Every structure is written in C-alpha cells, then in structure tokens.
C-alpha cells in the first residue's frame, strides 16, 4: 500500500512538472491572448465614452448618422461596424505585439484619435520597451502619441498633463522597467554561463598541468631507477661467468626494458592532453600466460601451471582480465610468500572462465616491499566491470588464494554486488575451500 501511494505521488509530481514546463514555454503567447481578450471590454467602454462625450473625431459624425437611422436593425449593424469591428481588430493586433509592434501602435493611434480610446496604445507603449531594446522607435511613437493626445485634450493644461502621465508615461515606464529587468536577467545568465565555461577551461588546464606533473614525477622516481637497474643487470650479465647468474641478469634486464616500454606509454598519455589512449603495444592475453609463468620461474619461483576444460576462443577483454589476475596473484606471492610454491589453475567452463592463483605458506619470515594497497582493489574493479566475481583470502593451511570467475556467455553485465560475492559454483573445482 505504501509503495502504491509513493508511485502515485511520484506520477503526480512528474505530471505537475510536465505541465509547468509546458506552460512556462508558452507563457508569453498566453500573455498575448490575455491582453487581447481582457482589454477588449475596457476598450469598448472607452470607445463609447470617447464618441459620446469625449473628443473623438468620430463623435459628431456618429451622432449625425445615428439620428438618420430609424430601423433598429440598421442601428445595430451601424453600431457593429462602427464599434465592435474596429475594437476587435485593434485587440487582435495585440497577438503580434512581440513580433509586429508597429501594427499595434498604428491601431492604438487610430483608436485614440478616432474614438478617444487609449487602451490599445497603452498596451503598445508598454509592450515595445518590455520586449525590444532599440529605444529609437519608442521615442518616435511616444512623440506622435503625445502630439495626438495634445490635439484631442488641449482645453485644459492640467487635464492634458494628467492624461499624458496616465495614458503614456506610466505604460512606458512600466515597459522600460520590465524590459531592463529582462535584459539584466539575460546578461546575468550569459555571465554565469561564461563563468562556467571559464571554470571548465581552468579545470582542464589544471588537469593538464597535474598530468604533466605526475608524468614528470613518475619519470624522475620510477623511470630513472628502473633504467639504473637495467644497466646494472646488463653489466652483471657481461661481467659474470656463472650461467645461472647470467640467466637471472638477462631476465632482469628484459623485464626492466619491458617495464620501461609500458611506462613510456603511460607517460605519453599523461603528457598528451588531446588523447586518453596510449599508443602502446597490444595488451597481453591468455596466450601470454605461459611466457609470464616462465619469467617467474626464471626468477626462482616454483610455479605449477595447470589448464582444464575445453579451450575455445574467448573475448579479448576476458583474456586480458584473466592475464591481469594471474599477474597480480604471482606478484603478491613473490612479495608476501617468497620461496613458497605457487599453483596457477585455469579452468574453461561452458559459460565461464575460472582463474585461481594459490600459494603455500611462506617458508621464512618475509620483509615485503612497500605496498600501495590498490592492487586487489583495482583488480576487483576490473573483474566487476567484466561481470565476474573475485574472492581472496587465507587458506586453512596458512597460504593465500586469489580466485575469479569470469562469464564468457552473452550476458556479461556486471552486478553491483558482485564485489562482495562469496565463493560459489565450485562443482568439479579441485581448489575449492578447504584445499
């Protein structure tokens, strides 16, 4: 019941927002119709008053014409043609007050001169400065209106001044205030947008400067020392006569050069502000696992490599993720369990690929090198993006195991909670919990 009420309230809120946006986009058009319709009765009353007792130019001709009309139908027709039709046409011009203001101004002047009706002219004098920034036509229309009003109401100066202020000055001042306020708001919006663009530009410049700084620091801290390590390894390979030492030095030199090559690509990305991709060599896949295992064996690690299941072509992203899992597992075993045997197991299932790296307990106290703390975190994020599950922890015998399940079917969408997944689907898994 509570969920149903919440859904109804949410739908009602969405409907209200939709209607509000619809009305807000059409508010000016609605205002045009309101001006045209709501001023029509007042315009008709002013026309009657202007021709009956006011100074309208049609007052005398209208009285003479009405005296000659005896038929009521003819009187109604004459009244329609003399009042209803011109007043309606003058109100219709208010629909184009924002696009064709001259029409409303001309209609307003005719209504004022012929009928003594100032309503359309007042709307025009208000609308023009409210929606147009060019003040030159406004001065012209105001001058013509003032002269027309003076020609009609020239008997008493006080009456002329009062009517000029009420009919002409007040609408113009109101329109100027609205127009100035609208222009101020538009300029403030433009300024806010410009400041936002400038902030984005400054942020991009700051990001570029930070990328350059990071690249410089990585080059100074890492690349120089790796290069020094490669040079020493090359010197050791040339100067020693022990075959095992020559082999180990050659492996160190090759690994260091590969690390420098990958680091050069990363530094290129950090220094190049126009790209986010590195022009590096192809990323490693499952076919490179044997070479990876051979390199660690050459470094003295006892690695047992096993593959089970029916091997078939896999997506490149899955192969790359599996490679990084094995690489991270071997690296952690070398740092935290030096000298312990390591088992690497790769099982090709029907709809998934299972990867496991497990090591026995360390045979001696190990002084691990400094750690960043982001290895398993980044690996877990990579596995989650691939739609898989990753688990790691201490084995019952004191060793450590890293295990991942990667889907290889059509549905590989990541699960938001897969990072906290427990070990499942261990049927036929010789490395299940309790090994």
C-alpha positions in Angstrom: 0.0 0.0 0.0 2.8 2.3 0.9 4.6 1.6 -2.4 1.4 2.2 -4.4 0.9 5.6 -2.7 4.6 6.6 -3.3 4.2 5.6 -7.0 1.0 7.7 -7.3 2.7 10.7 -5.7 5.7 10.3 -8.0 3.5 10.2 -11.0 1.6 13.2 -9.8 4.8 15.1 -9.3 6.0 14.2 -12.8 2.7 15.3 -14.3 2.8 18.7 -12.5 6.4 19.2 -13.6 5.5 18.4 -17.2 2.5 20.8 -17.1 4.6 23.5 -15.5 7.3 23.2 -18.2 4.6 23.2 -20.9 3.0 26.4 -19.6 6.3 28.1 -18.9 7.5 27.7 -22.5 4.2 29.2 -23.8 3.8 31.9 -21.1 4.4 34.8 -23.5 1.9 33.5 -26.0 -0.7 33.1 -23.3 0.1 36.7 -22.2 -0.6 37.9 -25.7 -4.1 36.3 -25.7 -4.8 37.6 -22.2 -4.0 41.2 -23.3 -6.2 40.7 -26.4 -9.2 39.3 -24.6 -9.2 41.0 -21.2 -8.7 44.5 -22.6 -11.5 44.2 -25.2 -14.3 45.1 -22.8 -12.4 48.1 -21.4 -11.6 49.2 -25.0 -15.3 49.0 -25.9 -16.3 51.1 -23.0 -13.6 53.7 -23.8 -14.8 53.8 -27.4 -18.4 54.5 -26.3 -17.3 57.2 -23.8 -15.0 58.8 -26.3 -17.6 59.1 -29.0 -20.5 60.0 -26.7 -18.9 62.7 -24.5 -15.2 62.7 -25.4 -13.1 64.4 -28.1 -13.0 61.5 -30.5 -13.1 62.6 -34.2 -15.9 60.2 -34.9 -18.2 61.6 -32.2 -20.0 64.2 -34.3 -20.3 62.0 -37.4 -21.6 59.1 -35.3 -24.3 61.3 -33.7 -25.4 62.6 -37.1 -25.5 59.1 -38.5 -27.5 57.6 -35.7 -30.0 60.5 -36.0 -30.7 59.5 -39.6 -31.1 55.8 -38.8 -34.7 54.8 -37.9 -34.6 51.0 -38.3 -33.3 49.1 -35.2 -31.6 46.5 -37.3 -29.7 49.2 -39.2 -28.8 50.8 -35.9 -27.3 47.5 -34.7 -25.5 47.0 -37.9 -24.1 50.5 -37.8 -23.0 50.1 -34.2 -21.3 46.8 -35.0 -19.4 48.3 -38.0 -18.5 51.5 -36.0 -17.5 49.9 -32.7 -17.3 46.2 -32.4 -15.4 45.5 -35.6 -12.7 48.2 -35.1 -12.3 47.4 -31.4 -11.9 43.7 -32.2 -9.3 44.3 -34.9 -7.4 46.6 -32.6 -7.4 43.9 -29.9 -6.3 41.3 -32.5 -3.2 43.3 -33.2 -2.1 42.6 -29.6 -1.4 39.0 -30.6 1.6 40.3 -32.6 2.8 42.8 -30.0 6.1 41.0 -29.7 6.7 40.4 -33.4 4.9 43.2 -35.2 4.7 46.1 -32.7 4.0 48.7 -35.4 0.6 47.1 -36.1 -0.4 47.7 -32.5 1.0 51.2 -32.4 -0.9 52.2 -35.6 -4.1 50.7 -34.3 -3.6 52.3 -30.9 -3.1 55.8 -32.5 -6.3 55.3 -34.7 -8.3 54.3 -31.7 -7.1 57.3 -29.7 -7.7 59.8 -32.5 -11.0 58.5 -33.8 -12.6 57.1 -30.7 -10.7 58.6 -27.8 -9.8 55.1 -26.7 -6.3 54.9 -25.2 -6.3 51.2 -24.3 -4.6 49.6 -27.4 -2.0 52.5 -27.4 -1.2 51.9 -23.7 -0.6 48.2 -24.3 1.6 49.0 -27.3 3.7 51.6 -25.3 4.1 49.1 -22.5 4.9 46.0 -24.7 7.5 47.6 -27.0 10.1 48.6 -24.4 9.4 45.4 -22.5 10.5 43.2 -25.4 12.7 45.3 -27.6 16.0 47.0 -26.7 16.0 49.6 -29.5 14.7 52.8 -27.9 14.7 55.0 -31.1 11.3 53.8 -32.4 9.9 54.1 -28.9 10.8 57.8 -28.8 9.1 58.3 -32.2 5.9 56.5 -31.1 5.8 58.3 -27.8 6.2 61.7 -29.5 3.4 61.0 -32.0 1.2 59.8 -29.2 1.9 62.8 -27.1 1.0 65.2 -30.1 -2.2 63.3 -30.8 -3.2 63.4 -27.2 -2.5 67.2 -27.1 -4.6 67.7 -30.2 -7.5 66.0 -28.6 -7.2 67.3 -25.0 -6.0 70.8 -25.4 -8.7 72.7 -23.5 -7.0 72.5 -20.0 -3.3 72.1 -19.5 -3.9 70.2 -16.2 -6.2 67.7 -17.8 -3.7 67.2 -20.6 -0.8 66.6 -18.2 -2.8 64.1 -16.1 -4.0 62.2 -19.1 -0.5 62.2 -20.7 1.0 60.8 -17.5 -1.7 58.1 -17.1 -2.1 57.1 -20.7 1.5 57.4 -22.0 4.2 57.9 -19.3 3.0 55.2 -16.9 2.9 52.4 -19.6 6.3 53.4 -21.0 7.9 53.4 -17.5 6.4 50.0 -16.8 7.6 48.6 -20.0 11.1 50.1 -19.5 11.3 48.6 -16.1 10.2 45.1 -17.3 12.5 45.3 -20.3 15.5 46.4 -18.3 14.9 43.7 -15.8 14.6 41.0 -18.5 17.8 42.3 -20.1 19.6 42.2 -16.8 18.5 38.6 -16.1 19.6 37.6 -19.6 23.0 39.2 -19.1 23.4 37.6 -15.7 22.6 34.2 -17.3 25.1 34.8 -20.0 27.7 35.8 -17.5 27.0 32.7 -15.4 27.4 30.5 -18.5 30.6 32.3 -19.4 31.9 31.9 -15.9 31.0 28.2 -16.0 32.8 27.8 -19.3 35.8 29.6 -17.9 35.8 27.3 -14.9 35.8 24.3 -17.2 38.7 25.7 -19.1 40.6 26.4 -15.9 39.8 22.9 -14.6 41.1 21.4 -17.9 44.2 23.5 -17.6 44.7 22.4 -14.0 44.2 18.8 -15.1 46.7 19.2 -17.9 49.2 20.7 -15.5 48.6 17.9 -13.0 49.0 15.3 -15.7 52.3 16.8 -16.7 53.5 17.0 -13.1 52.6 13.3 -12.5 54.4 12.3 -15.7 57.5 14.3 -14.6 57.4 12.8 -11.1 56.9 9.2 -12.4 59.8 9.7 -14.8 62.1 11.0 -12.1 61.1 8.5 -9.4 60.5 5.3 -11.4 62.0 5.5 -14.9 65.4 6.6 -13.7 65.7 3.8 -11.1 64.4 1.2 -13.5 66.9 2.3 -16.1 69.7 2.1 -13.5 68.5 -1.4 -12.6 68.6 -2.4 -16.3 72.1 -1.0 -16.7 73.4 -2.9 -13.6 71.7 -6.1 -14.8 73.4 -5.7 -18.2 76.8 -5.1 -16.6 76.3 -8.1 -14.4 75.4 -10.3 -17.4 78.6 -9.3 -19.2 81.0 -9.5 -16.3 79.9 -12.8 -14.6 80.8 -16.3 -15.7 78.1 -18.2 -13.7 75.4 -19.4 -16.1 72.6 -19.0 -13.6 73.7 -15.5 -12.7 73.9 -14.7 -16.4 70.4 -16.0 -17.0 69.0 -14.1 -13.9 70.7 -10.9 -15.0 69.3 -11.3 -18.6 65.8 -11.9 -17.2 66.1 -8.7 -15.0 67.3 -6.7 -18.0 64.5 -7.9 -20.2 61.8 -7.3 -17.6 63.2 -3.9 -16.9 63.1 -2.9 -20.5 59.5 -4.1 -20.9 58.6 -2.1 -17.8 60.2 1.0 -19.3 58.3 0.5 -22.5 55.0 0.3 -20.7 55.9 3.2 -18.5 56.8 5.3 -21.6 53.3 4.7 -23.0 51.7 5.7 -19.7 53.8 8.9 -19.5 52.8 9.6 -23.1 49.2 9.5 -22.2 49.8 11.8 -19.1 51.7 14.3 -21.1 49.4 14.4 -24.2 46.3 16.4 -23.3 44.5 15.6 -26.5 44.2 11.8 -26.0 43.2 9.4 -23.3 44.6 6.3 -25.0 48.2 5.1 -25.1 49.8 4.1 -28.4 51.3 1.1 -26.7 51.8 -2.5 -27.9 48.9 -5.0 -27.9 47.6 -5.8 -24.5 48.5 -9.3 -23.1 46.0 -12.2 -23.4 45.8 -15.8 -22.4 48.4 -16.8 -24.9 51.0 -14.7 -22.9 50.4 -16.6 -19.7 53.0 -19.3 -20.4 55.6 -16.5 -21.0 54.6 -14.9 -17.8 54.9 -18.1 -15.8 58.2 -18.8 -17.5 59.5 -15.4 -16.4 58.6 -16.0 -12.8 60.1 -19.5 -12.9 63.3 -17.9 -14.3 63.3 -15.6 -11.3 63.3 -18.6 -9.0 59.6 -19.0 -8.2 58.2 -22.6 -8.1 55.1 -22.3 -10.2 52.8 -25.2 -11.1 50.7 -24.3 -14.2 47.5 -26.3 -15.0 44.7 -25.8 -17.5 41.5 -27.8 -17.5 38.3 -27.8 -19.6 37.7 -27.4 -23.3 39.7 -24.5 -24.6 37.8 -22.3 -27.0 38.1 -18.7 -28.3 37.2 -16.1 -25.7 36.6 -12.4 -25.9 39.8 -10.3 -25.7 38.5 -8.4 -22.6 38.1 -11.7 -20.7 41.5 -12.9 -21.7 43.1 -9.6 -20.7 41.3 -9.7 -17.3 42.4 -13.3 -16.7 46.0 -12.3 -17.5 46.0 -9.5 -15.0 44.5 -11.7 -12.3 47.4 -14.2 -12.8 49.9 -11.4 -12.9 48.6 -9.9 -9.7 48.5 -13.2 -7.9 52.1 -14.1 -8.8 53.3 -10.6 -7.8 51.6 -10.9 -4.4 53.0 -14.4 -3.9 56.5 -13.1 -4.7 56.2 -10.2 -2.3 54.5 -11.9 0.7 55.4 -15.5 0.4 58.9 -15.6 -1.0 60.1 -19.2 -1.7 56.6 -20.8 -1.3 55.3 -22.9 -4.2 52.5 -21.3 -6.3 49.8 -23.0 -8.2 48.1 -21.4 -11.2 44.9 -23.0 -12.3 42.8 -22.1 -15.4 39.5 -23.9 -16.0 37.5 -23.3 -19.2 33.8 -23.9 -18.3 30.8 -23.9 -20.6 29.8 -20.3 -19.7 32.6 -19.0 -17.6 36.3 -18.9 -17.1 37.7 -19.7 -13.6 41.1 -18.4 -12.7 42.9 -19.2 -9.4 46.4 -18.4 -8.0 47.2 -20.0 -4.7 50.5 -20.2 -2.8 51.6 -22.2 0.2 52.6 -20.5 3.5 55.9 -18.7 3.5 58.8 -20.9 4.5 60.6 -18.0 6.3 59.9 -14.5 7.6 59.3 -12.2 4.7 60.1 -8.5 4.6 57.6 -7.4 2.0 58.4 -4.3 0.0 56.3 -1.2 0.4 52.7 -1.8 -0.8 50.3 0.7 -2.4 47.1 -1.1 -1.2 45.4 -0.6 -4.6 46.4 -3.9 -6.4 43.5 -6.0 -5.3 41.1 -3.0 -5.3 41.9 -2.2 -8.9 41.7 -5.9 -9.8 38.3 -6.3 -8.2 37.0 -3.3 -10.1 38.3 -4.8 -13.3 36.6 -8.1 -12.6 33.3 -6.4 -11.6 33.3 -4.4 -14.9 33.7 -7.7 -16.7 30.6 -9.1 -14.9 32.6 -11.6 -12.8 33.3 -12.3 -9.2 36.6 -12.1 -7.3 37.4 -13.6 -3.9 40.7 -13.7 -2.0 41.7 -14.8 1.5 43.8 -17.0 3.7 43.6 -20.8 3.1 43.2 -23.2 6.0 46.8 -24.3 5.7 48.0 -20.7 6.1 48.5 -19.9 2.4 46.7 -17.4 0.3 44.4 -17.8 -2.6 43.1 -15.5 -5.3 40.2 -16.8 -7.3 38.0 -15.2 -10.0 35.0 -16.3 -12.1 34.6 -14.5 -15.4 31.4 -15.0 -17.5 32.1 -15.8 -21.2 28.5 -16.1 -22.4 26.3 -13.4 -24.0 25.1 -12.0 -20.7 28.2 -10.4 -19.1 26.5 -7.4 -17.4 28.3 -6.5 -14.2 26.5 -7.0 -10.9 26.7 -4.1 -8.4 27.1 -6.6 -5.5 29.5 -9.0 -7.2 32.5 -7.4 -5.4 31.2 -8.9 -2.2 30.3 -12.3 -3.7 31.1 -15.4 -1.8 32.8 -18.4 -3.4 30.1 -20.3 -5.5 29.9 -22.8 -8.3 32.8 -24.9 -7.1 31.5 -28.1 -8.6 34.4 -30.0 -10.1 36.9 -27.4 -8.7 39.8 -29.2 -7.1 40.8 -25.9 -5.5 37.5 -25.4 -3.6 37.6 -24.1 0.0 39.5 -26.5 2.3 42.3 -27.3 -0.1 
